[in-house]
């Protein structure tokens, strides 16, 4: 069979001249999940990757099966894609976390939906597709990522992704943050690959800069230490995602640094004790933030701080204090994220019960919703006020003077290579932040067969 795997675009940029332009993500990374499925596909099949963020797809592509990964921000575009191919008689399979969380919705636009981890059922899906007997649903469960196989990275060639290799050691997170769909999907559990397989995958690719996409790479600290010890002789550089409680373990921090960690995405989530309590962010203690940041920086690890803004006690004053905190700390990057009510989460259920969801509850499909807008009614301000102030925070933090102040701060001055890398990435992040604000979800059908 000829199998076409598709990474959807998010949607359309709104230009000042009133026209729309498909979003071209200059910060795009390799879609690891599709590389993994390609690696699990028997050699008798021909696999092609279409990344809709680069070139809008051609529905007349000569293919026997289309597989689309569905994330919530790309759901509307994924459904357009599914409809377009099905109208031409090509069977479509959806997978991904949004399809798993909302299978009835996703099933309206696909012939088949994989609910759960696709790895365990992928070969059965292909067999059924060959025999023209696709089931409406395939059920799997959270498990160890692609045991015995590695991603087929040849499908990424020629697509100009950021020059770092994505791979995974484990899935899931032990914590139960009220806004997080990962906690719901994995039920607060972690699933880890064999370290030997991880090392083999690293050695099978040429890059020296890696991105571990684990939801929380130190979710199991002892297993994390085992991985870090094995990485030390490889003399790599890597980035990942971790929780602040890593700072409680000096040995873990030492091994992380020695293994080549240069940066981490860390969920601070709120600069408010009430916000942390509402989000059930149990690893975080506001009183410990300054000390924990010092520990991380003493191990020469840059911080990408993530915040979720819009808890019930959030005001413009708390937002102002959050912005001041991030500038004072000089984080390499900050994600100022408006609280998004993801379906099936505790936050979504509560806001729905309180009749505070906007856009009929399904903001990811609503024609009036725009990227980075508040999709619920906050308690201390209007939704528009929250949207506008958070965008102001992004603009202020990513202004040229603040960028220069951050990059030339004392904890970066030890390495000229790091300074140049951070400057490049900070200005890229600045451009993408401004470009995406207010973007429409989905791409109009008449824009297919176009190049972005």
C-alpha positions as CSV (number, residue, x, y, z in Angstrom):
1,X,0.0,0.0,0.0
2,X,0.9,3.6,-0.5
3,X,0.5,5.3,2.9
4,X,0.4,9.1,3.3
5,X,1.1,10.4,6.8
6,X,0.0,14.0,7.4
7,X,1.0,16.6,10.0
8,X,-1.8,19.2,9.8
9,X,-1.3,23.0,9.8
10,X,-3.0,25.1,12.5
11,X,-4.7,27.5,10.2
12,X,-4.7,30.9,8.6
13,X,-2.8,34.1,9.5
14,X,-4.9,37.3,9.2
15,X,-2.9,39.9,7.3
16,X,-3.2,43.7,7.6
17,X,-4.5,44.0,4.1
18,X,-7.5,41.8,5.0
19,X,-6.3,38.7,3.2
20,X,-5.5,35.4,4.8
21,X,-2.3,33.4,4.5
22,X,-1.7,29.8,5.6
23,X,0.6,29.7,8.6
24,X,4.2,28.7,7.7
25,X,5.8,27.7,11.0
26,X,9.5,28.7,10.9
27,X,10.0,27.0,14.3
28,X,8.7,23.7,13.1
29,X,10.2,20.4,14.4
30,X,10.1,16.9,13.1
31,X,6.7,15.2,13.8
32,X,8.1,12.4,15.9
33,X,4.8,10.5,16.2
34,X,4.6,10.0,12.4
35,X,8.3,9.0,12.2
36,X,7.5,6.3,14.9
37,X,4.6,5.0,12.9
38,X,6.7,4.9,9.8
39,X,9.3,2.9,11.7
40,X,6.6,0.4,12.7
41,X,5.3,0.1,9.1
42,X,6.4,-3.2,7.3
43,X,8.8,-2.6,4.4
44,X,6.3,-3.8,1.9
45,X,4.4,-0.5,2.3
46,X,5.5,2.8,0.8
47,X,5.3,5.7,3.3
48,X,5.3,9.4,2.5
49,X,5.1,12.3,4.9
50,X,3.2,15.5,4.0
51,X,3.8,18.3,6.5
52,X,0.9,20.7,5.9
53,X,2.8,23.4,7.8
54,X,5.2,23.6,4.8
55,X,3.3,22.8,1.7
56,X,-0.5,22.6,1.7
57,X,-1.4,19.1,0.6
58,X,-2.8,17.9,-2.7
59,X,-6.0,15.9,-2.3
60,X,-5.3,14.2,-5.6
61,X,-2.1,12.6,-4.1
62,X,-1.9,9.0,-5.4
63,X,-2.3,7.1,-2.1
64,X,-4.2,4.1,-0.6
65,X,-4.4,5.2,3.0
66,X,-4.1,8.5,4.8
67,X,-3.1,8.7,8.5
68,X,-3.5,12.0,10.3
69,X,-2.2,13.0,13.7
70,X,-4.9,15.1,15.5
71,X,-3.9,17.6,18.2
72,X,-6.5,20.0,19.6
73,X,-5.1,23.2,17.9
74,X,-4.9,21.4,14.6
75,X,-8.2,19.5,14.9
76,X,-10.2,21.7,12.6
77,X,-7.6,21.4,9.8
78,X,-7.3,17.7,10.4
79,X,-11.1,17.3,9.9
80,X,-10.8,19.3,6.7
81,X,-8.1,16.9,5.5
82,X,-10.1,13.9,6.5
83,X,-13.2,15.1,4.7
84,X,-11.2,16.1,1.5
85,X,-9.6,12.6,1.1
86,X,-12.8,10.7,2.0
87,X,-14.6,12.7,-0.7
88,X,-12.2,11.2,-3.2
89,X,-12.7,7.7,-1.9
90,X,-9.4,7.4,0.1
91,X,-9.8,5.8,3.6
92,X,-8.6,8.0,6.4
93,X,-7.3,7.0,9.9
94,X,-7.0,9.5,12.8
95,X,-4.8,9.1,15.8
96,X,-3.3,11.4,18.4
97,X,-4.3,12.6,21.8
98,X,-7.3,14.7,20.7
99,X,-8.7,11.9,18.7
100,X,-8.2,9.6,21.7
101,X,-10.0,12.1,24.0
102,X,-12.8,13.0,21.6
103,X,-13.3,9.8,19.4
104,X,-16.9,10.5,18.6
105,X,-16.1,13.9,17.3
106,X,-13.1,12.7,15.3
107,X,-15.0,9.8,14.0
108,X,-17.3,12.0,12.0
109,X,-14.4,13.0,9.7
110,X,-12.5,9.7,9.4
111,X,-13.1,6.1,8.5
112,X,-11.2,4.9,11.5
113,X,-10.0,6.4,14.8
114,X,-7.2,4.9,16.9
115,X,-8.1,5.5,20.6
116,X,-4.9,5.2,22.7
117,X,-1.3,4.6,21.7
118,X,-1.2,3.7,18.0
119,X,1.9,1.5,18.2
120,X,0.1,-1.5,19.6
121,X,-2.5,-1.6,16.9
122,X,-0.8,-0.1,13.9
123,X,0.0,-3.3,12.1
124,X,-3.5,-4.5,12.6
125,X,-4.8,-1.2,11.1
126,X,-2.6,-1.7,8.0
127,X,-3.7,-5.3,7.6
128,X,-7.4,-4.4,7.8
129,X,-6.8,-1.5,5.4
130,X,-5.2,-3.8,2.9
131,X,-8.2,-6.1,3.1
132,X,-10.6,-3.2,3.0
133,X,-12.0,-4.1,6.4
134,X,-11.0,-1.0,8.5
135,X,-12.8,-1.0,11.8
136,X,-14.5,2.2,13.0
137,X,-12.3,2.3,16.1
138,X,-9.2,0.6,17.3
139,X,-8.6,0.6,21.1
140,X,-5.2,0.6,22.7
141,X,-3.9,1.7,26.1
142,X,-1.0,3.9,27.3
143,X,2.1,1.8,27.2
144,X,5.9,1.8,26.6
145,X,6.7,3.9,23.5
146,X,7.4,1.8,20.4
147,X,9.3,-1.1,22.0
148,X,11.8,-2.7,19.8
149,X,11.6,-0.1,17.0
150,X,13.0,3.4,16.3
151,X,11.6,6.2,14.3
152,X,12.1,6.2,10.6
153,X,13.7,9.6,10.1
154,X,14.3,9.3,6.4
155,X,10.7,10.6,5.9
156,X,11.8,14.0,7.3
157,X,14.4,14.6,4.6
158,X,14.2,17.9,2.6
159,X,11.6,19.5,4.9
160,X,13.8,22.1,6.7
161,X,13.0,21.3,10.3
162,X,14.9,22.8,13.2
163,X,18.3,21.0,13.5
164,X,17.6,18.9,16.5
165,X,16.5,15.3,16.8
166,X,13.3,14.5,18.8
167,X,13.1,11.2,20.7
168,X,11.3,9.8,23.7
169,X,12.4,7.9,26.8
170,X,9.1,7.8,28.6
171,X,5.5,9.0,28.6
172,X,3.2,10.4,31.2
173,X,3.6,12.4,34.4
174,X,3.0,11.4,38.0
175,X,1.2,14.7,38.8
176,X,-2.5,15.6,38.4
177,X,-2.6,19.2,37.3
178,X,-6.2,20.2,36.9
179,X,-5.7,21.8,33.4
180,X,-3.6,19.0,31.9
181,X,-5.0,16.4,29.5
182,X,-1.7,14.4,29.8
183,X,-2.6,13.6,33.4
184,X,-6.0,12.4,32.3
185,X,-4.8,10.3,29.4
186,X,-2.0,8.6,31.2
187,X,-3.8,8.4,34.6
188,X,-0.7,9.9,36.4
189,X,1.5,7.0,35.3
190,X,4.9,6.8,33.5
191,X,5.9,4.3,30.9
192,X,9.6,4.0,30.0
193,X,11.5,2.5,27.1
194,X,14.5,0.2,27.5
195,X,17.5,2.5,27.8
196,X,19.5,0.3,25.4
197,X,16.8,1.1,22.7
198,X,17.1,4.8,23.4
199,X,20.8,4.7,23.1
200,X,20.6,2.7,19.8
201,X,18.2,5.3,18.4
202,X,20.6,8.1,19.4
203,X,23.5,6.4,17.7
204,X,21.4,5.7,14.5
205,X,21.1,9.4,13.8
206,X,23.8,12.0,13.1
207,X,22.9,15.0,15.3
208,X,24.5,16.0,18.6
209,X,21.6,18.1,19.8
210,X,18.5,16.2,21.0
211,X,15.1,17.0,22.3
212,X,13.5,14.5,24.7
213,X,9.8,15.1,24.3
214,X,8.9,13.3,27.5
215,X,6.1,15.0,29.4
216,X,8.3,15.0,32.4
217,X,11.7,13.4,31.9
218,X,12.3,13.2,35.7
219,X,8.9,11.8,36.5
220,X,10.7,8.8,37.8
221,X,13.9,10.2,39.2
222,X,15.8,6.9,39.6
223,X,15.1,5.8,36.1
224,X,16.1,9.3,34.9
225,X,19.4,8.9,36.7
226,X,20.0,5.7,34.9
227,X,19.4,7.3,31.5
228,X,21.6,10.3,32.3
229,X,24.5,8.1,33.4
230,X,24.4,6.3,30.0
231,X,24.3,9.6,28.1
232,X,27.4,11.0,29.7
233,X,29.9,9.1,27.5
234,X,28.1,10.2,24.4
235,X,29.0,13.8,24.9
236,X,25.7,15.2,23.6
237,X,23.7,18.3,24.2
238,X,20.0,17.9,25.0
239,X,16.9,19.7,26.1
240,X,13.7,18.4,27.6
241,X,10.8,19.0,29.9
242,X,10.9,18.6,33.7
243,X,9.2,19.6,37.0
244,X,10.7,21.8,39.6
245,X,11.0,19.0,42.2
246,X,14.2,17.9,40.4
247,X,16.0,20.5,42.5
248,X,15.4,18.4,45.6
249,X,17.9,15.8,44.4
250,X,21.5,17.0,44.1
251,X,22.6,13.8,42.4
252,X,19.9,14.1,39.8
253,X,20.9,17.6,39.0
254,X,24.6,16.7,38.8
255,X,23.9,13.8,36.4
256,X,21.6,15.9,34.3
257,X,24.3,18.5,33.8
258,X,27.0,15.9,33.1
259,X,24.8,14.2,30.6
260,X,24.6,17.3,28.5
261,X,21.4,19.0,29.5
262,X,21.5,22.7,28.3
263,X,17.8,23.7,28.7
264,X,14.5,22.6,30.1
265,X,10.8,23.6,29.7
266,X,9.6,23.9,33.3
267,X,6.0,24.4,34.3
268,X,6.0,27.2,36.9
269,X,2.3,27.7,35.9
270,X,1.5,30.5,38.3
271,X,3.2,33.2,40.3
272,X,0.4,33.0,42.8
273,X,-0.2,30.6,45.7
274,X,-3.9,30.6,45.0
275,X,-3.2,29.8,41.3
276,X,-0.9,26.9,42.2
277,X,-3.6,25.5,44.5
278,X,-6.3,25.8,41.9
279,X,-4.2,24.1,39.3
280,X,-3.2,21.4,41.8
281,X,0.4,22.0,40.9
282,X,1.8,20.0,43.8
283,X,5.5,20.1,42.9
284,X,5.6,23.9,43.0
285,X,6.0,26.2,46.0
286,X,6.1,29.9,45.3
287,X,8.4,30.5,48.2
288,X,11.0,28.2,46.7
289,X,11.1,29.6,43.1
290,X,14.1,31.8,43.6
291,X,16.2,29.1,45.2
292,X,15.2,26.5,42.7
293,X,16.0,28.8,39.8
294,X,19.5,29.3,41.3
295,X,20.1,25.6,41.6
296,X,19.1,25.0,38.0
297,X,21.3,27.8,36.7
298,X,24.2,26.7,38.9
299,X,24.1,23.5,36.7
300,X,24.3,25.7,33.6
301,X,20.8,24.8,32.4
302,X,18.7,27.4,30.6
303,X,15.0,27.7,31.6
304,X,12.0,27.9,29.4
305,X,9.4,28.9,31.9
306,X,5.8,28.0,31.2
307,X,2.8,29.8,32.9
308,X,-0.9,29.1,32.7
309,X,-2.7,32.4,33.2
310,X,-6.4,33.0,34.1
311,X,-7.1,31.2,37.4
312,X,-10.0,32.4,39.4
313,X,-8.0,34.9,41.5
314,X,-6.1,36.2,38.4
315,X,-6.2,40.0,38.0
316,X,-4.2,42.5,36.0
317,X,-2.1,43.0,39.1
318,X,-1.2,39.3,39.4
319,X,-0.4,39.3,35.7
320,X,1.8,42.3,36.1
321,X,3.7,40.7,38.9
322,X,4.1,37.5,36.8
323,X,5.6,39.6,34.0
324,X,8.0,41.4,36.4
325,X,9.1,38.1,37.9
326,X,10.0,36.7,34.4
327,X,11.9,39.8,33.4
328,X,13.7,39.9,36.7
329,X,14.7,36.3,36.4
330,X,15.8,36.7,32.8
331,X,14.5,33.4,31.7
332,X,15.7,32.3,28.3
333,X,12.1,31.8,27.1
334,X,8.7,32.2,28.6
335,X,5.4,30.7,27.4
336,X,2.6,33.0,28.7
337,X,-0.3,30.6,28.1
338,X,-3.9,31.5,28.7
339,X,-5.6,28.8,30.6
340,X,-7.2,26.6,27.9
341,X,-10.1,24.3,28.9
342,X,-9.1,21.0,27.3
343,X,-11.9,18.5,27.0
344,X,-12.0,15.7,29.7
345,X,-9.9,17.7,32.2
346,X,-11.0,18.8,35.6
347,X,-10.9,22.5,34.6
348,X,-13.1,21.9,31.6
349,X,-15.7,20.0,33.7
350,X,-15.8,22.8,36.3
351,X,-16.1,25.6,33.8
352,X,-18.8,23.8,31.9
353,X,-20.7,23.2,35.1
354,X,-20.4,26.9,36.0
355,X,-21.5,27.9,32.5
356,X,-18.3,29.8,31.9
357,X,-17.2,28.1,28.6
358,X,-17.2,30.4,25.6
359,X,-17.6,29.4,21.9
360,X,-20.2,26.8,22.7
361,X,-17.6,24.8,24.7
362,X,-15.8,23.5,21.5
363,X,-13.5,26.5,21.0
364,X,-11.2,24.4,18.8
365,X,-13.9,24.1,16.1
366,X,-15.8,27.4,16.5
367,X,-15.5,29.7,13.5
368,X,-15.1,32.8,15.7
369,X,-12.3,31.5,17.9
370,X,-8.8,32.8,17.3
371,X,-5.5,31.4,18.4
372,X,-4.3,32.6,21.9
373,X,-7.8,34.0,22.8
374,X,-9.4,33.2,26.1
375,X,-12.0,30.5,25.6
376,X,-13.8,30.9,29.0
377,X,-15.1,33.7,31.2
378,X,-12.5,34.6,33.9
379,X,-13.8,35.7,37.3
380,X,-11.8,38.9,37.8
381,X,-11.9,40.4,34.3
382,X,-13.4,39.9,30.9
383,X,-12.2,37.3,28.4
384,X,-11.0,40.1,26.1
385,X,-9.1,41.8,28.9
386,X,-7.3,38.5,29.7
387,X,-6.5,38.0,26.1
388,X,-5.2,41.5,25.6
389,X,-3.1,41.6,28.7
390,X,-1.4,38.3,28.1
391,X,-0.6,39.4,24.6
392,X,1.0,42.5,26.1
393,X,3.0,40.3,28.3
394,X,4.3,38.4,25.3
395,X,5.2,41.6,23.5
396,X,7.0,43.1,26.5
397,X,9.0,40.0,27.3
398,X,10.0,39.6,23.6
399,X,10.8,43.2,23.0
400,X,14.3,43.8,21.7
401,X,15.7,45.5,24.8
402,X,14.4,42.6,27.0
403,X,15.8,40.0,24.7
404,X,19.3,41.6,24.8
405,X,19.1,41.9,28.5
406,X,18.2,38.2,28.9
407,X,20.8,36.8,26.5
408,X,23.6,38.8,27.9
409,X,22.8,38.0,31.6
410,X,25.6,36.5,33.7
411,X,24.4,32.9,33.4
412,X,24.8,33.0,29.6
413,X,28.1,34.8,29.4
414,X,30.2,31.7,30.0
415,X,29.7,30.4,26.4
416,X,29.8,32.5,23.2
417,X,28.2,29.6,21.3
418,X,25.2,29.6,23.7
419,X,24.8,33.4,23.3
420,X,24.6,33.1,19.5
421,X,22.2,30.1,19.7
422,X,19.9,31.9,22.2
423,X,19.9,35.1,20.1
424,X,18.8,33.2,17.0
425,X,16.1,31.3,18.8
426,X,14.8,34.3,20.8
427,X,14.3,36.3,17.6
428,X,12.7,33.3,15.9
429,X,10.3,32.9,18.9
430,X,9.5,36.6,18.8
431,X,8.5,36.5,15.1
432,X,6.4,33.4,15.6
433,X,4.7,34.8,18.7
434,X,3.5,37.9,16.9
435,X,2.6,36.1,13.7
436,X,0.4,33.5,15.4
437,X,-1.7,35.8,17.6
438,X,-5.3,35.8,16.4
439,X,-4.8,33.1,13.8
440,X,-7.9,31.3,12.4
441,X,-8.1,27.6,12.8
442,X,-8.5,25.5,9.6
443,X,-7.6,26.3,6.0
444,X,-10.1,27.1,3.3
445,X,-10.5,24.4,0.7
446,X,-9.6,26.7,-2.2
447,X,-6.1,27.1,-0.8
448,X,-5.1,23.5,-1.3
449,X,-2.4,22.7,-3.9
450,X,-0.7,25.9,-2.9
451,X,2.8,26.4,-1.5
452,X,3.2,28.4,1.7
